Amino acid sequence: MTAAYIIRIIGRVFFGPVPEEFADHLHDVRVLDKVALVLLSGILIAIGVFPSLMVPMVQSGVEKVMSLLGGA
């Protein structure tokens, strides 16, 4: 039941007609938007393939929280 309702809403939001009040605000994707998308996607893929790039930053915060909670 929930899936049917959500699919209906997704259809309205993404594939329905654009209200007149927002029609003037829409434009094609610009080059800067594409550059940002490629840059962020590249960073996410790099972190996924090489997680050791993030370990030092995450580890310092995790160690502090674990010491507060009585962990390692």
PDB file of N, CA, C and O in Angstrom:
ATOM      1  N   MET A   1       0.833  -1.183   0.000  1.00  0.00           N
ATOM      2  CA  MET A   1       0.000   0.000   0.000  1.00  0.00           C
ATOM      3  C   MET A   1       0.880   1.250   0.000  1.00  0.00           C
ATOM      4  O   MET A   1       0.630   2.195  -0.748  1.00  0.00           O
ATOM      5  N   THR A   2       1.899   1.245   0.835  1.00  0.00           N
ATOM      6  CA  THR A   2       2.794   2.403   0.914  1.00  0.00           C
ATOM      7  C   THR A   2       3.553   2.594  -0.392  1.00  0.00           C
ATOM      8  O   THR A   2       3.714   3.724  -0.853  1.00  0.00           O
ATOM      9  N   ALA A   3       4.017   1.509  -0.988  1.00  0.00           N
ATOM     10  CA  ALA A   3       4.749   1.600  -2.250  1.00  0.00           C
ATOM     11  C   ALA A   3       3.875   2.212  -3.337  1.00  0.00           C
ATOM     12  O   ALA A   3       4.353   3.036  -4.117  1.00  0.00           O
ATOM     13  N   ALA A   4       2.628   1.833  -3.403  1.00  0.00           N
ATOM     14  CA  ALA A   4       1.721   2.382  -4.412  1.00  0.00           C
ATOM     15  C   ALA A   4       1.533   3.879  -4.203  1.00  0.00           C
ATOM     16  O   ALA A   4       1.521   4.642  -5.170  1.00  0.00           O
ATOM     17  N   TYR A   5       1.389   4.297  -2.980  1.00  0.00           N
ATOM     18  CA  TYR A   5       1.204   5.713  -2.687  1.00  0.00           C
ATOM     19  C   TYR A   5       2.469   6.506  -3.040  1.00  0.00           C
ATOM     20  O   TYR A   5       2.385   7.579  -3.638  1.00  0.00           O
ATOM     21  N   ILE A   6       3.634   5.977  -2.671  1.00  0.00           N
ATOM     22  CA  ILE A   6       4.891   6.678  -2.946  1.00  0.00           C
ATOM     23  C   ILE A   6       5.145   6.747  -4.446  1.00  0.00           C
ATOM     24  O   ILE A   6       5.603   7.777  -4.939  1.00  0.00           O
ATOM     25  N   ILE A   7       4.860   5.678  -5.181  1.00  0.00           N
ATOM     26  CA  ILE A   7       5.051   5.701  -6.632  1.00  0.00           C
ATOM     27  C   ILE A   7       4.143   6.752  -7.265  1.00  0.00           C
ATOM     28  O   ILE A   7       4.544   7.430  -8.211  1.00  0.00           O
ATOM     29  N   ARG A   8       2.945   6.889  -6.758  1.00  0.00           N
ATOM     30  CA  ARG A   8       2.023   7.912  -7.270  1.00  0.00           C
ATOM     31  C   ARG A   8       2.579   9.316  -7.029  1.00  0.00           C
ATOM     32  O   ARG A   8       2.531  10.162  -7.921  1.00  0.00           O
ATOM     33  N   ILE A   9       3.101   9.563  -5.843  1.00  0.00           N
ATOM     34  CA  ILE A   9       3.673  10.871  -5.516  1.00  0.00           C
ATOM     35  C   ILE A   9       4.911  11.146  -6.360  1.00  0.00           C
ATOM     36  O   ILE A   9       5.085  12.260  -6.854  1.00  0.00           O
ATOM     37  N   ILE A  10       5.771  10.150  -6.531  1.00  0.00           N
ATOM     38  CA  ILE A  10       6.973  10.326  -7.353  1.00  0.00           C
ATOM     39  C   ILE A  10       6.576  10.670  -8.791  1.00  0.00           C
ATOM     40  O   ILE A  10       7.207  11.517  -9.424  1.00  0.00           O
ATOM     41  N   GLY A  11       5.551  10.027  -9.296  1.00  0.00           N
ATOM     42  CA  GLY A  11       5.062  10.334 -10.641  1.00  0.00           C
ATOM     43  C   GLY A  11       4.594  11.765 -10.759  1.00  0.00           C
ATOM     44  O   GLY A  11       4.861  12.423 -11.765  1.00  0.00           O
ATOM     45  N   ARG A  12       3.899  12.258  -9.750  1.00  0.00           N
ATOM     46  CA  ARG A  12       3.431  13.650  -9.785  1.00  0.00           C
ATOM     47  C   ARG A  12       4.580  14.642  -9.687  1.00  0.00           C
ATOM     48  O   ARG A  12       4.611  15.636 -10.413  1.00  0.00           O
ATOM     49  N   VAL A  13       5.524  14.373  -8.792  1.00  0.00           N
ATOM     50  CA  VAL A  13       6.605  15.319  -8.546  1.00  0.00           C
ATOM     51  C   VAL A  13       7.576  15.376  -9.717  1.00  0.00           C
ATOM     52  O   VAL A  13       7.928  16.465 -10.171  1.00  0.00           O
ATOM     53  N   PHE A  14       8.009  14.238 -10.208  1.00  0.00           N
ATOM     54  CA  PHE A  14       9.058  14.215 -11.214  1.00  0.00           C
ATOM     55  C   PHE A  14       8.534  14.211 -12.652  1.00  0.00           C
ATOM     56  O   PHE A  14       9.226  14.679 -13.555  1.00  0.00           O
ATOM     57  N   PHE A  15       7.348  13.700 -12.874  1.00  0.00           N
ATOM     58  CA  PHE A  15       6.860  13.550 -14.239  1.00  0.00           C
ATOM     59  C   PHE A  15       5.575  14.321 -14.507  1.00  0.00           C
ATOM     60  O   PHE A  15       5.046  14.260 -15.617  1.00  0.00           O
ATOM     61  N   GLY A  16       5.072  15.031 -13.535  1.00  0.00           N
ATOM     62  CA  GLY A  16       3.845  15.793 -13.709  1.00  0.00           C
ATOM     63  C   GLY A  16       4.102  17.143 -14.366  1.00  0.00           C
ATOM     64  O   GLY A  16       5.253  17.510 -14.600  1.00  0.00           O
ATOM     65  N   PRO A  17       3.052  17.871 -14.662  1.00  0.00           N
ATOM     66  CA  PRO A  17       3.217  19.188 -15.280  1.00  0.00           C
ATOM     67  C   PRO A  17       3.838  20.176 -14.292  1.00  0.00           C
ATOM     68  O   PRO A  17       3.647  20.072 -13.081  1.00  0.00           O
ATOM     69  N   VAL A  18       4.587  21.139 -14.841  1.00  0.00           N
ATOM     70  CA  VAL A  18       5.235  22.158 -14.020  1.00  0.00           C
ATOM     71  C   VAL A  18       4.226  23.271 -13.754  1.00  0.00           C
ATOM     72  O   VAL A  18       3.618  23.782 -14.695  1.00  0.00           O
ATOM     73  N   PRO A  19       4.033  23.659 -12.484  1.00  0.00           N
ATOM     74  CA  PRO A  19       3.124  24.775 -12.200  1.00  0.00           C
ATOM     75  C   PRO A  19       3.616  26.065 -12.859  1.00  0.00           C
ATOM     76  O   PRO A  19       4.820  26.280 -12.992  1.00  0.00           O
ATOM     77  N   GLU A  20       2.689  26.907 -13.263  1.00  0.00           N
ATOM     78  CA  GLU A  20       3.021  28.151 -13.959  1.00  0.00           C
ATOM     79  C   GLU A  20       3.948  29.049 -13.146  1.00  0.00           C
ATOM     80  O   GLU A  20       4.802  29.727 -13.718  1.00  0.00           O
ATOM     81  N   GLU A  21       3.795  29.066 -11.839  1.00  0.00           N
ATOM     82  CA  GLU A  21       4.610  29.951 -11.001  1.00  0.00           C
ATOM     83  C   GLU A  21       6.086  29.571 -11.002  1.00  0.00           C
ATOM     84  O   GLU A  21       6.939  30.402 -10.689  1.00  0.00           O
ATOM     85  N   PHE A  22       6.398  28.320 -11.353  1.00  0.00           N
ATOM     86  CA  PHE A  22       7.789  27.875 -11.377  1.00  0.00           C
ATOM     87  C   PHE A  22       8.347  27.742 -12.794  1.00  0.00           C
ATOM     88  O   PHE A  22       9.538  27.477 -12.956  1.00  0.00           O
ATOM     89  N   ALA A  23       7.533  27.917 -13.802  1.00  0.00           N
ATOM     90  CA  ALA A  23       7.967  27.696 -15.182  1.00  0.00           C
ATOM     91  C   ALA A  23       9.089  28.650 -15.589  1.00  0.00           C
ATOM     92  O   ALA A  23       9.958  28.266 -16.373  1.00  0.00           O
ATOM     93  N   ASP A  24       9.093  29.872 -15.081  1.00  0.00           N
ATOM     94  CA  ASP A  24      10.121  30.849 -15.455  1.00  0.00           C
ATOM     95  C   ASP A  24      11.463  30.572 -14.791  1.00  0.00           C
ATOM     96  O   ASP A  24      12.485  31.091 -15.239  1.00  0.00           O
ATOM     97  N   HIS A  25      11.484  29.771 -13.742  1.00  0.00           N
ATOM     98  CA  HIS A  25      12.713  29.517 -12.990  1.00  0.00           C
ATOM     99  C   HIS A  25      13.512  28.333 -13.528  1.00  0.00           C
ATOM    100  O   HIS A  25      14.645  28.110 -13.102  1.00  0.00           O
ATOM    101  N   LEU A  26      12.947  27.588 -14.439  1.00  0.00           N
ATOM    102  CA  LEU A  26      13.635  26.404 -14.964  1.00  0.00           C
ATOM    103  C   LEU A  26      14.537  26.782 -16.130  1.00  0.00           C
ATOM    104  O   LEU A  26      14.188  27.620 -16.962  1.00  0.00           O
ATOM    105  N   HIS A  27      15.698  26.149 -16.174  1.00  0.00           N
ATOM    106  CA  HIS A  27      16.626  26.367 -17.275  1.00  0.00           C
ATOM    107  C   HIS A  27      17.419  25.088 -17.503  1.00  0.00           C
ATOM    108  O   HIS A  27      17.402  24.178 -16.674  1.00  0.00           O
ATOM    109  N   ASP A  28      18.104  25.028 -18.618  1.00  0.00           N
ATOM    110  CA  ASP A  28      18.927  23.862 -18.917  1.00  0.00           C
ATOM    111  C   ASP A  28      20.128  23.807 -17.972  1.00  0.00           C
ATOM    112  O   ASP A  28      20.507  24.809 -17.365  1.00  0.00           O
ATOM    113  N   VAL A  29      20.709  22.628 -17.864  1.00  0.00           N
ATOM    114  CA  VAL A  29      21.884  22.450 -17.018  1.00  0.00           C
ATOM    115  C   VAL A  29      23.048  23.219 -17.634  1.00  0.00           C
ATOM    116  O   VAL A  29      23.337  23.089 -18.823  1.00  0.00           O
ATOM    117  N   ARG A  30      23.702  24.014 -16.812  1.00  0.00           N
ATOM    118  CA  ARG A  30      24.820  24.830 -17.284  1.00  0.00           C
ATOM    119  C   ARG A  30      26.126  24.073 -17.099  1.00  0.00           C
ATOM    120  O   ARG A  30      26.175  23.048 -16.419  1.00  0.00           O
ATOM    121  N   VAL A  31      27.179  24.590 -17.712  1.00  0.00           N
ATOM    122  CA  VAL A  31      28.496  23.946 -17.646  1.00  0.00           C
ATOM    123  C   VAL A  31      28.988  23.886 -16.203  1.00  0.00           C
ATOM    124  O   VAL A  31      29.551  22.873 -15.788  1.00  0.00           O
ATOM    125  N   LEU A  32      28.787  24.946 -15.440  1.00  0.00           N
ATOM    126  CA  LEU A  32      29.228  24.959 -14.045  1.00  0.00           C
ATOM    127  C   LEU A  32      28.519  23.885 -13.220  1.00  0.00           C
ATOM    128  O   LEU A  32      29.119  23.282 -12.330  1.00  0.00           O
ATOM    129  N   ASP A  33      27.256  23.652 -13.516  1.00  0.00           N
ATOM    130  CA  ASP A  33      26.520  22.582 -12.829  1.00  0.00           C
ATOM    131  C   ASP A  33      27.122  21.220 -13.144  1.00  0.00           C
ATOM    132  O   ASP A  33      27.262  20.375 -12.259  1.00  0.00           O
ATOM    133  N   LYS A  34      27.477  21.013 -14.403  1.00  0.00           N
ATOM    134  CA  LYS A  34      28.085  19.746 -14.805  1.00  0.00           C
ATOM    135  C   LYS A  34      29.452  19.549 -14.155  1.00  0.00           C
ATOM    136  O   LYS A  34      29.796  18.440 -13.745  1.00  0.00           O
ATOM    137  N   VAL A  35      30.231  20.633 -14.062  1.00  0.00           N
ATOM    138  CA  VAL A  35      31.549  20.554 -13.424  1.00  0.00           C
ATOM    139  C   VAL A  35      31.398  20.163 -11.963  1.00  0.00           C
ATOM    140  O   VAL A  35      32.133  19.308 -11.469  1.00  0.00           O
ATOM    141  N   ALA A  36      30.452  20.782 -11.268  1.00  0.00           N
ATOM    142  CA  ALA A  36      30.221  20.460  -9.858  1.00  0.00           C
ATOM    143  C   ALA A  36      29.793  19.005  -9.698  1.00  0.00           C
ATOM    144  O   ALA A  36      30.257  18.320  -8.786  1.00  0.00           O
ATOM    145  N   LEU A  37      28.921  18.532 -10.568  1.00  0.00           N
ATOM    146  CA  LEU A  37      28.451  17.147 -10.494  1.00  0.00           C
ATOM    147  C   LEU A  37      29.588  16.157 -10.719  1.00  0.00           C
ATOM    148  O   LEU A  37      29.704  15.165  -9.999  1.00  0.00           O
ATOM    149  N   VAL A  38      30.428  16.427 -11.718  1.00  0.00           N
ATOM    150  CA  VAL A  38      31.554  15.537 -12.004  1.00  0.00           C
ATOM    151  C   VAL A  38      32.562  15.560 -10.863  1.00  0.00           C
ATOM    152  O   VAL A  38      33.084  14.514 -10.478  1.00  0.00           O
ATOM    153  N   LEU A  39      32.839  16.738 -10.320  1.00  0.00           N
ATOM    154  CA  LEU A  39      33.803  16.864  -9.222  1.00  0.00           C
ATOM    155  C   LEU A  39      33.328  16.112  -7.979  1.00  0.00           C
ATOM    156  O   LEU A  39      34.087  15.345  -7.388  1.00  0.00           O
ATOM    157  N   LEU A  40      32.084  16.330  -7.587  1.00  0.00           N
ATOM    158  CA  LEU A  40      31.565  15.649  -6.400  1.00  0.00           C
ATOM    159  C   LEU A  40      31.459  14.141  -6.617  1.00  0.00           C
ATOM    160  O   LEU A  40      31.736  13.364  -5.703  1.00  0.00           O
ATOM    161  N   SER A  41      31.065  13.726  -7.807  1.00  0.00           N
ATOM    162  CA  SER A  41      30.991  12.294  -8.107  1.00  0.00           C
ATOM    163  C   SER A  41      32.378  11.663  -8.054  1.00  0.00           C
ATOM    164  O   SER A  41      32.543  10.557  -7.538  1.00  0.00           O
ATOM    165  N   GLY A  42      33.370  12.364  -8.585  1.00  0.00           N
ATOM    166  CA  GLY A  42      34.742  11.854  -8.538  1.00  0.00           C
ATOM    167  C   GLY A  42      35.249  11.697  -7.122  1.00  0.00           C
ATOM    168  O   GLY A  42      35.914  10.713  -6.798  1.00  0.00           O
ATOM    169  N   ILE A  43      34.934  12.672  -6.270  1.00  0.00           N
ATOM    170  CA  ILE A  43      35.353  12.587  -4.864  1.00  0.00           C
ATOM    171  C   ILE A  43      34.689  11.393  -4.183  1.00  0.00           C
ATOM    172  O   ILE A  43      35.346  10.652  -3.452  1.00  0.00           O
ATOM    173  N   LEU A  44      33.395  11.205  -4.417  1.00  0.00           N
ATOM    174  CA  LEU A  44      32.689  10.082  -3.793  1.00  0.00           C
ATOM    175  C   LEU A  44      33.220   8.732  -4.280  1.00  0.00           C
ATOM    176  O   LEU A  44      33.357   7.795  -3.494  1.00  0.00           O
ATOM    177  N   ILE A  45      33.513   8.639  -5.559  1.00  0.00           N
ATOM    178  CA  ILE A  45      34.061   7.384  -6.094  1.00  0.00           C
ATOM    179  C   ILE A  45      35.453   7.126  -5.527  1.00  0.00           C
ATOM    180  O   ILE A  45      35.783   5.993  -5.179  1.00  0.00           O
ATOM    181  N   ALA A  46      36.274   8.179  -5.434  1.00  0.00           N
ATOM    182  CA  ALA A  46      37.623   8.020  -4.884  1.00  0.00           C
ATOM    183  C   ALA A  46      37.577   7.558  -3.433  1.00  0.00           C
ATOM    184  O   ALA A  46      38.356   6.692  -3.036  1.00  0.00           O
ATOM    185  N   ILE A  47      36.683   8.119  -2.649  1.00  0.00           N
ATOM    186  CA  ILE A  47      36.565   7.706  -1.246  1.00  0.00           C
ATOM    187  C   ILE A  47      36.036   6.277  -1.154  1.00  0.00           C
ATOM    188  O   ILE A  47      36.427   5.526  -0.260  1.00  0.00           O
ATOM    189  N   GLY A  48      35.145   5.898  -2.078  1.00  0.00           N
ATOM    190  CA  GLY A  48      34.630   4.526  -2.077  1.00  0.00           C
ATOM    191  C   GLY A  48      35.688   3.506  -2.454  1.00  0.00           C
ATOM    192  O   GLY A  48      35.731   2.412  -1.891  1.00  0.00           O
ATOM    193  N   VAL A  49      36.545   3.861  -3.407  1.00  0.00           N
ATOM    194  CA  VAL A  49      37.580   2.930  -3.859  1.00  0.00           C
ATOM    195  C   VAL A  49      38.770   2.926  -2.908  1.00  0.00           C
ATOM    196  O   VAL A  49      39.365   1.879  -2.649  1.00  0.00           O
ATOM    197  N   PHE A  50      39.114   4.105  -2.388  1.00  0.00           N
ATOM    198  CA  PHE A  50      40.251   4.241  -1.467  1.00  0.00           C
ATOM    199  C   PHE A  50      39.782   4.828  -0.131  1.00  0.00           C
ATOM    200  O   PHE A  50      40.030   6.003   0.140  1.00  0.00           O
ATOM    201  N   PRO A  51      39.113   4.037   0.703  1.00  0.00           N
ATOM    202  CA  PRO A  51      38.598   4.569   1.970  1.00  0.00           C
ATOM    203  C   PRO A  51      39.702   5.005   2.933  1.00  0.00           C
ATOM    204  O   PRO A  51      39.445   5.749   3.879  1.00  0.00           O
ATOM    205  N   SER A  52      40.919   4.546   2.693  1.00  0.00           N
ATOM    206  CA  SER A  52      42.017   4.937   3.584  1.00  0.00           C
ATOM    207  C   SER A  52      42.305   6.431   3.497  1.00  0.00           C
ATOM    208  O   SER A  52      42.997   6.974   4.357  1.00  0.00           O
ATOM    209  N   LEU A  53      41.786   7.103   2.473  1.00  0.00           N
ATOM    210  CA  LEU A  53      41.946   8.557   2.386  1.00  0.00           C
ATOM    211  C   LEU A  53      41.191   9.270   3.505  1.00  0.00           C
ATOM    212  O   LEU A  53      41.611  10.336   3.955  1.00  0.00           O
ATOM    213  N   MET A  54      40.091   8.695   3.952  1.00  0.00           N
ATOM    214  CA  MET A  54      39.247   9.326   4.971  1.00  0.00           C
ATOM    215  C   MET A  54      39.492   8.798   6.382  1.00  0.00           C
ATOM    216  O   MET A  54      39.087   9.434   7.354  1.00  0.00           O
ATOM    217  N   VAL A  55      40.134   7.669   6.505  1.00  0.00           N
ATOM    218  CA  VAL A  55      40.286   7.028   7.818  1.00  0.00           C
ATOM    219  C   VAL A  55      40.925   7.942   8.861  1.00  0.00           C
ATOM    220  O   VAL A  55      40.407   8.007   9.976  1.00  0.00           O
ATOM    221  N   PRO A  56      42.011   8.648   8.572  1.00  0.00           N
ATOM    222  CA  PRO A  56      42.606   9.495   9.621  1.00  0.00           C
ATOM    223  C   PRO A  56      41.658  10.576  10.138  1.00  0.00           C
ATOM    224  O   PRO A  56      41.640  10.861  11.335  1.00  0.00           O
ATOM    225  N   MET A  57      40.876  11.176   9.250  1.00  0.00           N
ATOM    226  CA  MET A  57      39.942  12.223   9.688  1.00  0.00           C
ATOM    227  C   MET A  57      38.817  11.652  10.531  1.00  0.00           C
ATOM    228  O   MET A  57      38.436  12.247  11.540  1.00  0.00           O
ATOM    229  N   VAL A  58      38.289  10.522  10.137  1.00  0.00           N
ATOM    230  CA  VAL A  58      37.179   9.912  10.859  1.00  0.00           C
ATOM    231  C   VAL A  58      37.661   9.285  12.159  1.00  0.00           C
ATOM    232  O   VAL A  58      36.962   9.344  13.171  1.00  0.00           O
ATOM    233  N   GLN A  59      38.833   8.694  12.143  1.00  0.00           N
ATOM    234  CA  GLN A  59      39.337   7.973  13.300  1.00  0.00           C
ATOM    235  C   GLN A  59      39.546   8.896  14.501  1.00  0.00           C
ATOM    236  O   GLN A  59      39.262   8.506  15.633  1.00  0.00           O
ATOM    237  N   SER A  60      40.037  10.111  14.266  1.00  0.00           N
ATOM    238  CA  SER A  60      40.274  11.021  15.390  1.00  0.00           C
ATOM    239  C   SER A  60      38.965  11.370  16.100  1.00  0.00           C
ATOM    240  O   SER A  60      38.933  11.454  17.327  1.00  0.00           O
ATOM    241  N   GLY A  61      37.906  11.572  15.354  1.00  0.00           N
ATOM    242  CA  GLY A  61      36.615  11.864  15.971  1.00  0.00           C
ATOM    243  C   GLY A  61      36.008  10.663  16.654  1.00  0.00           C
ATOM    244  O   GLY A  61      35.413  10.784  17.725  1.00  0.00           O
ATOM    245  N   VAL A  62      36.153   9.509  16.043  1.00  0.00           N
ATOM    246  CA  VAL A  62      35.589   8.285  16.616  1.00  0.00           C
ATOM    247  C   VAL A  62      36.286   7.922  17.918  1.00  0.00           C
ATOM    248  O   VAL A  62      35.637   7.467  18.860  1.00  0.00           O
ATOM    249  N   GLU A  63      37.594   8.116  17.982  1.00  0.00           N
ATOM    250  CA  GLU A  63      38.329   7.796  19.215  1.00  0.00           C
ATOM    251  C   GLU A  63      37.841   8.645  20.379  1.00  0.00           C
ATOM    252  O   GLU A  63      37.733   8.139  21.496  1.00  0.00           O
ATOM    253  N   LYS A  64      37.545   9.910  20.153  1.00  0.00           N
ATOM    254  CA  LYS A  64      37.053  10.784  21.218  1.00  0.00           C
ATOM    255  C   LYS A  64      35.690  10.336  21.702  1.00  0.00           C
ATOM    256  O   LYS A  64      35.438  10.301  22.907  1.00  0.00           O
ATOM    257  N   VAL A  65      34.801   9.989  20.768  1.00  0.00           N
ATOM    258  CA  VAL A  65      33.471   9.526  21.143  1.00  0.00           C
ATOM    259  C   VAL A  65      33.553   8.198  21.876  1.00  0.00           C
ATOM    260  O   VAL A  65      32.863   7.993  22.875  1.00  0.00           O
ATOM    261  N   MET A  66      34.389   7.300  21.387  1.00  0.00           N
ATOM    262  CA  MET A  66      34.521   5.996  22.058  1.00  0.00           C
ATOM    263  C   MET A  66      35.070   6.141  23.462  1.00  0.00           C
ATOM    264  O   MET A  66      34.651   5.407  24.357  1.00  0.00           O
ATOM    265  N   SER A  67      35.996   7.066  23.688  1.00  0.00           N
ATOM    266  CA  SER A  67      36.526   7.249  25.042  1.00  0.00           C
ATOM    267  C   SER A  67      35.453   7.807  25.958  1.00  0.00           C
ATOM    268  O   SER A  67      35.431   7.470  27.142  1.00  0.00           O
ATOM    269  N   LEU A  68      34.571   8.640  25.455  1.00  0.00           N
ATOM    270  CA  LEU A  68      33.465   9.168  26.271  1.00  0.00           C
ATOM    271  C   LEU A  68      32.456   8.083  26.617  1.00  0.00           C
ATOM    272  O   LEU A  68      31.850   8.104  27.689  1.00  0.00           O
ATOM    273  N   LEU A  69      32.284   7.148  25.712  1.00  0.00           N
ATOM    274  CA  LEU A  69      31.325   6.074  25.928  1.00  0.00           C
ATOM    275  C   LEU A  69      31.920   4.885  26.656  1.00  0.00           C
ATOM    276  O   LEU A  69      31.216   3.916  26.938  1.00  0.00           O
ATOM    277  N   GLY A  70      33.211   4.946  26.964  1.00  0.00           N
ATOM    278  CA  GLY A  70      33.856   3.866  27.699  1.00  0.00           C
ATOM    279  C   GLY A  70      34.362   2.763  26.800  1.00  0.00           C
ATOM    280  O   GLY A  70      34.642   1.662  27.272  1.00  0.00           O
ATOM    281  N   GLY A  71      34.484   3.034  25.517  1.00  0.00           N
ATOM    282  CA  GLY A  71      34.956   2.020  24.579  1.00  0.00           C
ATOM    283  C   GLY A  71      36.479   2.033  24.507  1.00  0.00           C
ATOM    284  O   GLY A  71      37.154   2.550  25.397  1.00  0.00           O
ATOM    285  N   ALA A  72      36.991   1.471  23.462  1.00  0.00           N
ATOM    286  CA  ALA A  72      38.430   1.295  23.273  1.00  0.00           C
ATOM    287  C   ALA A  72      39.187   2.567  23.364  1.00  0.00           C
ATOM    288  O   ALA A  72      40.410   2.570  23.225  1.00  0.00           O
TER     289      ALA A  72
END
